[in-house]
Structure formats: C-alpha cells, structure tokens
Amino acid sequence: MVVFGGLLAVIGLVTLVFRDSDVVGVSPVGLGVVLLVLGAAMAGLGVVRRKVGRRRRAARGEPEPVGNVIERAQALPRLIRAARTGAYPGLPKRRLALWGFALLYLISPIDILPDLLPIIGIADDAGVAAWLFTSVSTAAGLYLRHERDRPKQL
C-alpha cells in the first residue's frame, strides 16, 4: 500500500510537472493534484496500517521477519525447497501457487487492464509486483527467523 501510494504520488507529480495537454479529457493540473493527494493519502494510510499491524502481531506473540534484502533473497531458494518438501510448515503450498500466478501475470503479454490505458494499465502490474515483492520478502524474513530460532542439529 505504501509502495502503490508512492507510485501514484510520483505519477501525479510527473503529470503536474511535465504534462501540458488534457489527459483523457481531464485537465493535467486537476489529474496531477488528485493523483498526488490520493497517492500521499494511500502511502500515509499504509504506514499507519503497517504500524498497527506490527503492534497487533507483537501483542499476539507472532514473530517479526528478520534479515535484510540480501539475506532474504539468499534464503528464498531454501524457503521454497523447505516448503515443497514439507520441512517448513510456515508457507502453505497455495502461497507458492499464488506467487507463481503473480509471476506469470507479470511476464505474460496478456493483462486484465491493457498497458495502453494511460495510468490504470500500468497500475495493475505495479500492484501485483508490489504484492509479490512484499509477500516473498516477508515469507523469506519469517523463514530466516525460523532458521535462526530452531536449535542447531548436529
């Protein structure tokens, strides 16, 4: 939500700065302001939602993901292997299937909303990419937590 809101805000700012003619019959200033405000509001709401979610998870005793981007990327093959073999129950097989469908959607030339539509056509791809990145990153971080917390086997 934060990434998508930031993307909308950037698109609104670019529209305000660089667009001179109407966009689908709408004034570029009006469209730019609306996108900028909507994007900022969505990003702000995402930050608040993230903080509230962290507090709720901490109150329930759920683990927080660990590791930086590099460590999480390196843990991804181990995570997928452990999930496929059943050694890690923290990642359901349906999540792996959703990741596969999201990746297929991103690389496929067929879109639900065609990329030829000015802003909306790219926004659906950006939304799927943002969801895929955050979902994979969170799962890899939780897997790293699982690896670090489990006792060392000799």
C-alpha positions as CSV (number, residue, x, y, z in Angstrom):
1,M,0.0,0.0,0.0
2,V,2.9,2.3,0.8
3,V,4.7,1.5,-2.5
4,F,1.5,1.8,-4.6
5,G,0.6,5.1,-2.9
6,G,4.1,6.4,-3.5
7,L,3.9,5.3,-7.2
8,L,0.5,7.2,-7.5
9,A,2.1,10.3,-5.9
10,V,5.0,10.2,-8.3
11,I,2.7,9.7,-11.3
12,G,0.7,12.7,-10.1
13,L,3.8,14.8,-9.6
14,V,5.1,13.9,-13.1
15,T,1.7,14.7,-14.6
16,L,1.8,18.1,-12.8
17,V,5.3,19.0,-14.0
18,F,5.5,17.6,-17.5
19,R,2.0,17.3,-18.9
20,D,0.7,20.2,-20.9
21,S,-2.4,18.8,-22.7
22,D,-5.5,17.1,-21.4
23,V,-5.3,13.5,-20.3
24,V,-8.4,11.7,-21.5
25,G,-10.4,14.9,-21.4
26,V,-9.2,15.9,-17.9
27,S,-7.0,18.9,-17.1
28,P,-3.4,17.8,-16.3
29,V,-3.3,20.0,-13.2
30,G,-6.5,18.5,-11.8
31,L,-5.5,15.0,-12.6
32,G,-2.0,15.6,-11.2
33,V,-3.3,17.1,-7.9
34,V,-5.9,14.3,-7.5
35,L,-3.2,11.6,-8.1
36,L,-0.7,13.3,-5.8
37,V,-3.2,13.7,-2.9
38,L,-4.6,10.2,-3.4
39,G,-1.1,8.7,-3.5
40,A,0.1,10.6,-0.4
41,A,-3.1,9.6,1.5
42,M,-2.7,5.9,0.4
43,A,1.0,5.9,1.4
44,G,0.2,7.5,4.8
45,L,-2.6,5.0,5.4
46,G,-0.2,2.2,4.5
47,V,2.4,3.4,7.1
48,V,-0.3,3.7,9.8
49,R,-1.7,0.3,8.8
50,R,1.8,-1.3,9.0
51,K,2.5,0.1,12.4
52,V,-0.9,-1.0,13.8
53,G,-0.3,-4.5,12.3
54,R,3.1,-4.7,13.9
55,R,1.6,-3.8,17.3
56,R,-1.1,-6.4,16.9
57,R,1.4,-9.1,15.8
58,A,3.6,-8.3,18.8
59,A,0.7,-8.4,21.2
60,R,-0.3,-11.9,19.8
61,G,3.3,-13.1,20.1
62,E,3.8,-13.6,16.4
63,P,7.4,-13.5,15.1
64,E,8.7,-10.5,13.2
65,P,10.6,-11.1,9.9
66,V,14.4,-10.7,10.2
67,G,17.2,-10.1,7.7
68,N,18.0,-7.5,5.1
69,V,17.1,-7.7,1.4
70,I,20.2,-9.6,0.5
71,E,19.8,-12.2,3.3
72,R,16.1,-12.7,2.4
73,A,17.0,-13.1,-1.3
74,Q,19.6,-15.7,-0.4
75,A,17.1,-17.6,1.8
76,L,14.4,-17.7,-0.9
77,P,15.7,-20.9,-2.6
78,R,16.0,-22.7,0.8
79,L,12.5,-21.5,1.7
80,I,10.9,-22.8,-1.5
81,R,12.8,-26.1,-1.1
82,A,11.7,-26.5,2.5
83,A,8.1,-25.6,1.7
84,R,7.9,-28.0,-1.2
85,T,9.3,-30.9,0.9
86,G,7.1,-30.1,3.9
87,A,10.0,-29.3,6.2
88,Y,8.7,-25.7,6.7
89,P,5.0,-25.5,7.5
90,G,5.0,-21.7,7.7
91,L,4.5,-21.4,4.0
92,P,1.4,-23.0,2.5
93,K,1.6,-24.5,-0.9
94,R,-1.3,-22.2,-2.1
95,R,1.0,-19.2,-1.4
96,L,3.6,-20.8,-3.7
97,A,0.9,-21.2,-6.3
98,L,-0.1,-17.5,-5.9
99,W,3.5,-16.4,-6.3
100,G,3.7,-18.5,-9.5
101,F,0.5,-17.0,-10.9
102,A,1.6,-13.5,-10.0
103,L,5.0,-14.0,-11.7
104,L,3.2,-15.5,-14.7
105,Y,0.8,-12.5,-14.8
106,L,3.8,-10.1,-14.8
107,I,5.7,-11.7,-17.6
108,S,2.6,-12.6,-19.7
109,P,1.7,-10.3,-22.5
110,I,-2.0,-10.7,-21.6
111,D,-3.2,-8.2,-19.0
112,I,-6.6,-7.7,-17.3
113,L,-6.1,-4.0,-17.9
114,P,-4.1,-3.3,-21.0
115,D,-0.9,-1.3,-20.7
116,L,-2.2,1.1,-23.4
117,L,-4.6,2.7,-20.9
118,P,-2.7,5.8,-19.6
119,I,-2.2,5.2,-15.9
120,I,-4.5,2.3,-14.9
121,G,-2.9,-0.1,-17.4
122,I,0.5,0.0,-15.6
123,A,-1.0,0.3,-12.1
124,D,-2.4,-3.3,-12.1
125,D,1.1,-4.6,-12.9
126,A,2.6,-2.4,-10.3
127,G,0.1,-3.6,-7.7
128,V,0.8,-7.2,-8.5
129,A,4.6,-6.6,-8.4
130,A,4.3,-4.8,-5.1
131,W,2.2,-7.6,-3.6
132,L,4.6,-10.2,-4.9
133,F,7.7,-8.5,-3.6
134,T,6.3,-7.8,-0.1
135,S,4.8,-11.3,0.2
136,V,8.1,-13.0,-0.8
137,S,10.2,-10.7,1.3
138,T,8.0,-11.2,4.4
139,A,7.9,-15.0,3.9
140,A,11.7,-15.1,3.5
141,G,12.2,-13.0,6.6
142,L,9.9,-15.3,8.6
143,Y,11.9,-18.3,7.3
144,L,15.1,-16.7,8.4
145,R,13.6,-16.2,11.8
146,H,12.6,-19.9,11.8
147,E,16.2,-20.9,10.8
148,R,17.8,-18.8,13.5
149,D,15.4,-19.8,16.2
150,R,15.4,-23.6,15.7
151,P,18.1,-25.5,17.6
152,K,21.2,-26.5,15.7
153,Q,21.1,-30.1,14.7
154,L,24.4,-32.0,14.7
